[in-house]
């Protein structure tokens, strides 16, 4: 089954990191991604640019609205994702716990929904 691991953390914590601290975090993420790839669990994953670059699009009664920033104000921002293949939720949670930014914030784990074939 496929699981999406959404990485959330307070961007202010990352912004306050030294260049060496940031490089170490990136290295840990890349290394963990490689180990997931080697084990056959990794499907995809990418970091996101800062929430400051986000736009939110809504359509209401045919009118399109585009506003700066995320839809919701939160203490933690969506920073990236891992899409994983796991036997079950327990295995997915075990892998999510090893995603390096988990110590900065949180990892939301959600199973993907199967759509009917057309």
Backbone as CSV, one residue per row, in Angstrom:
resi,resn,N_x,N_y,N_z,CA_x,CA_y,CA_z,C_x,C_y,C_z
1,UNK,0.839,-1.179,0.000,0.000,0.000,0.000,0.885,1.243,0.000
2,UNK,0.388,2.302,-0.603,1.147,3.548,-0.671,0.724,4.490,0.458
3,UNK,1.745,5.163,1.030,1.525,6.115,2.111,2.256,7.411,1.788
4,UNK,1.592,8.519,2.047,2.211,9.829,1.883,2.624,10.339,3.253
5,UNK,3.888,10.645,3.395,4.425,11.205,4.640,4.653,12.693,4.403
6,UNK,3.833,13.507,5.040,3.916,14.959,4.893,4.770,15.511,6.029
7,UNK,5.784,16.264,5.670,6.744,16.795,6.634,6.338,18.220,7.002
8,UNK,6.134,18.448,8.282,5.783,19.775,8.787,6.820,20.219,9.802
9,UNK,7.222,21.478,9.708,8.039,22.069,10.760,7.910,23.575,10.706
10,UNK,8.345,24.211,11.776,8.335,25.666,11.885,9.491,26.205,11.052
11,UNK,9.179,26.918,9.981,10.228,27.440,9.103,11.192,28.370,9.834
12,UNK,10.725,29.015,10.896,11.629,29.895,11.650,12.794,29.110,12.251
13,UNK,12.534,27.865,12.670,13.619,27.033,13.213,14.655,26.734,12.141
14,UNK,14.191,26.448,10.938,15.102,26.147,9.838,15.838,27.412,9.411
15,UNK,15.115,28.518,9.343,15.740,29.792,8.953,16.849,30.200,9.924
16,UNK,16.736,29.769,11.182,17.738,30.159,12.178,18.924,29.188,12.225
17,UNK,18.887,28.128,11.421,20.002,27.175,11.392,21.227,27.812,10.742
18,UNK,22.386,27.378,11.184,23.613,27.790,10.504,23.692,27.039,9.177
19,UNK,24.557,27.478,8.287,24.737,26.775,7.017,25.165,25.337,7.251
20,UNK,26.026,25.108,8.241,26.479,23.751,8.545,25.341,22.877,9.075
21,UNK,24.495,23.444,9.930,23.354,22.687,10.452,22.387,22.313,9.326
22,UNK,22.112,23.279,8.437,21.218,23.022,7.298,21.816,21.948,6.389
23,UNK,23.108,22.052,6.087,23.765,21.065,5.223,23.706,19.671,5.854
24,UNK,23.867,19.586,7.167,23.800,18.294,7.854,22.396,17.701,7.760
25,UNK,21.367,18.523,7.910,19.993,18.048,7.791,19.712,17.552,6.373
26,UNK,20.124,18.318,5.378,19.930,17.917,3.982,20.648,16.601,3.711
27,UNK,21.861,16.464,4.211,22.619,15.230,4.014,21.898,14.032,4.640
28,UNK,21.351,14.223,5.844,20.603,13.141,6.497,19.376,12.758,5.678
29,UNK,18.674,13.753,5.137,17.488,13.478,4.319,17.862,12.710,3.055
30,UNK,18.929,13.140,2.394,19.364,12.457,1.172,19.803,11.023,1.471
31,UNK,20.522,10.834,2.560,20.972,9.490,2.939,19.789,8.586,3.264
32,UNK,18.814,9.116,4.004,17.653,8.304,4.342,16.853,7.968,3.085
33,UNK,16.726,8.933,2.183,16.046,8.671,0.909,16.729,7.563,0.124
34,UNK,18.055,7.565,0.127,18.800,6.507,-0.562,18.545,5.146,0.073
35,UNK,18.488,5.100,1.397,18.251,3.810,2.063,16.830,3.312,1.770
36,UNK,15.857,4.218,1.707,14.495,3.823,1.349,14.429,3.346,-0.100
37,UNK,15.168,4.003,-0.969,15.231,3.603,-2.380,15.839,2.205,-2.497
38,UNK,16.936,1.983,-1.789,17.620,0.689,-1.823,16.733,-0.438,-1.303
39,UNK,15.868,-0.136,-0.332,14.993,-1.164,0.244,13.718,-1.364,-0.569
40,UNK,13.498,-0.528,-1.599,12.314,-0.654,-2.440,11.076,0.037,-1.901
41,UNK,11.211,0.826,-0.835,10.062,1.509,-0.237,9.810,2.905,-0.811
42,UNK,10.831,3.521,-1.365,10.736,4.912,-1.830,10.090,4.973,-3.204
43,UNK,9.036,5.768,-3.343,8.406,6.003,-4.638,8.771,7.391,-5.143
44,UNK,8.643,8.396,-4.275,8.959,9.777,-4.650,9.124,10.598,-3.381
45,UNK,9.730,11.754,-3.521,9.873,12.671,-2.408,10.566,13.928,-2.865
46,UNK,10.168,15.028,-2.313,10.753,16.317,-2.668,10.572,17.291,-1.515
47,UNK,11.521,18.205,-1.353,11.304,19.321,-0.422,10.503,20.405,-1.133
48,UNK,9.832,21.215,-0.360,9.090,22.350,-0.920,9.839,23.643,-0.619
49,UNK,9.651,24.626,-1.474,10.189,25.950,-1.181,9.416,26.530,-0.006
50,UNK,9.910,27.614,0.524,9.312,28.253,1.693,7.833,28.544,1.485
51,UNK,7.097,28.497,2.579,5.680,28.850,2.552,5.494,30.295,2.063
52,UNK,6.541,31.096,2.161,6.469,32.481,1.673,6.269,32.536,0.156
53,UNK,6.547,31.441,-0.553,6.365,31.404,-2.006,5.003,30.843,-2.404
54,UNK,4.208,30.417,-1.416,2.937,29.738,-1.687,1.854,30.704,-2.155
55,UNK,0.982,30.178,-2.959,-0.257,30.844,-3.373,-1.380,29.849,-3.122
56,UNK,-2.550,30.343,-2.754,-3.716,29.495,-2.557,-4.786,29.907,-3.546
57,UNK,-5.298,28.917,-4.274,-6.326,29.146,-5.292,-7.644,28.562,-4.802
58,UNK,-8.701,29.345,-4.916,-10.043,28.876,-4.600,-10.965,29.279,-5.746
59,UNK,-11.969,28.439,-5.989,-13.007,28.771,-6.959,-14.340,28.672,-6.233
60,UNK,-15.065,29.763,-6.196,-16.369,29.816,-5.552,-17.356,30.444,-6.534
61,UNK,-18.401,29.674,-6.837,-19.450,30.133,-7.752,-18.849,30.664,-9.049
62,UNK,-17.825,29.973,-9.553,-17.206,30.325,-10.823,-16.139,31.400,-10.747
63,UNK,-15.976,32.040,-9.596,-14.972,33.095,-9.450,-13.689,32.514,-8.869
64,UNK,-12.572,32.818,-9.512,-11.265,32.345,-9.062,-10.631,33.400,-8.163
65,UNK,-10.135,32.936,-7.030,-9.440,33.807,-6.082,-8.045,33.238,-5.852
66,UNK,-7.028,34.093,-5.940,-5.654,33.692,-5.668,-5.117,34.632,-4.589
67,UNK,-4.656,34.026,-3.489,-4.103,34.824,-2.394,-2.712,34.322,-2.051
68,UNK,-1.908,35.183,-1.471,-0.565,34.802,-1.039,-0.650,33.899,0.177
69,UNK,0.276,32.955,0.213,0.437,32.120,1.396,-0.461,30.909,1.420
70,UNK,-0.315,30.134,2.486,-1.129,28.933,2.643,-2.551,29.295,3.046
71,UNK,-3.457,28.337,2.903,-4.861,28.550,3.240,-5.048,28.774,4.734
72,UNK,-4.285,28.050,5.549,-4.445,28.125,7.000,-3.171,28.643,7.649
73,UNK,-3.334,29.469,8.648,-2.201,29.918,9.452,-1.919,28.847,10.493
74,UNK,-0.718,28.330,10.509,-0.355,27.290,11.458,1.033,27.567,12.015
75,UNK,1.342,26.920,13.129,2.671,27.067,13.710,3.716,26.337,12.867
76,UNK,3.309,25.215,12.254,4.217,24.452,11.404,3.733,24.522,9.959
77,UNK,4.691,24.517,9.035,4.368,24.612,7.627,4.745,23.315,6.919
78,UNK,4.013,23.018,5.842,4.341,21.858,5.017,5.663,22.130,4.327
79,UNK,6.629,21.246,4.539,7.987,21.478,4.047,8.412,20.488,2.964
80,UNK,7.707,19.370,2.835,8.071,18.377,1.842,7.303,17.098,2.059
81,UNK,7.650,16.084,1.267,6.936,14.823,1.386,7.805,13.648,0.953
82,UNK,7.442,12.485,1.449,7.959,11.205,0.977,6.726,10.384,0.598
83,UNK,6.740,9.770,-0.564,5.714,8.821,-0.956,6.346,7.440,-0.864
84,UNK,5.787,6.602,0.018,6.404,5.315,0.336,5.473,4.154,0.032
85,UNK,6.069,3.021,-0.255,5.352,1.754,-0.368,5.640,0.981,0.913
86,UNK,4.579,0.558,1.598,4.742,-0.171,2.848,3.722,-1.298,2.916
87,UNK,4.047,-2.335,3.652,3.149,-3.475,3.804,1.875,-3.082,4.546
88,UNK,2.024,-2.171,5.535,0.875,-1.754,6.338,1.212,-0.445,7.045
89,UNK,0.246,0.059,7.792,0.427,1.341,8.481,1.578,1.287,9.484
90,UNK,1.719,0.195,10.190,2.803,0.095,11.168,4.167,0.245,10.505
91,UNK,4.359,-0.393,9.357,5.632,-0.263,8.650,5.830,1.173,8.177
92,UNK,4.767,1.797,7.671,4.860,3.191,7.217,5.210,4.125,8.376
93,UNK,4.600,3.900,9.525,4.896,4.733,10.695,6.345,4.560,11.139
94,UNK,6.851,3.346,11.075,8.247,3.093,11.435,9.202,3.836,10.519
95,UNK,8.899,3.846,9.223,9.742,4.584,8.279,9.608,6.089,8.507
96,UNK,8.396,6.558,8.761,8.165,7.995,8.979,8.939,8.492,10.194
97,UNK,9.044,7.668,11.217,9.750,8.071,12.435,11.232,8.308,12.188
98,UNK,11.750,7.769,11.090,13.166,7.934,10.770,13.428,9.067,9.790
99,UNK,12.382,9.743,9.328,12.576,10.887,8.432,13.246,11.990,9.246
100,UNK,14.424,12.439,8.840,15.208,13.350,9.683,14.486,14.590,10.213
101,UNK,13.651,15.296,9.438,13.006,16.484,10.017,11.955,16.182,11.092
102,UNK,11.716,14.909,11.394,10.752,14.585,12.456,11.159,15.218,13.785
103,UNK,12.475,15.406,13.980,12.912,16.012,15.250,12.655,17.517,15.288
104,UNK,12.365,18.130,14.133,12.054,19.559,14.074,10.564,19.835,14.204
105,UNK,9.760,18.892,13.777,8.316,19.127,13.725,7.554,17.828,13.797
106,UNK,6.811,17.525,12.743,6.003,16.317,12.746,5.884,15.755,11.335
107,UNK,5.560,14.470,11.273,5.352,13.787,10.009,3.932,13.234,10.039
108,UNK,3.106,13.709,9.127,1.744,13.185,8.996,1.791,12.036,7.996
109,UNK,1.258,10.888,8.378,1.266,9.700,7.517,-0.166,9.396,7.102
110,UNK,-0.380,9.348,5.783,-1.731,9.091,5.289,-1.691,8.078,4.157
111,UNK,-2.560,7.068,4.236,-2.641,6.124,3.123,-3.285,6.803,1.913
112,UNK,-2.828,6.423,0.738,-3.450,6.934,-0.474,-4.761,6.198,-0.708
113,UNK,-5.722,6.895,-1.259,-7.033,6.312,-1.549,-7.000,5.703,-2.943
114,UNK,-7.514,4.496,-3.054,-7.617,3.843,-4.363,-8.839,4.391,-5.082
115,UNK,-8.639,4.808,-6.320,-9.775,5.236,-7.138,-10.210,4.073,-8.015
116,UNK,-11.493,4.040,-8.372,-11.930,2.954,-9.246,-11.313,3.094,-10.642
117,UNK,-11.102,1.947,-11.278,-10.599,1.962,-12.650,-11.686,2.526,-13.567
118,UNK,-11.231,3.216,-14.595,-12.190,3.742,-15.593,-12.156,2.889,-16.815
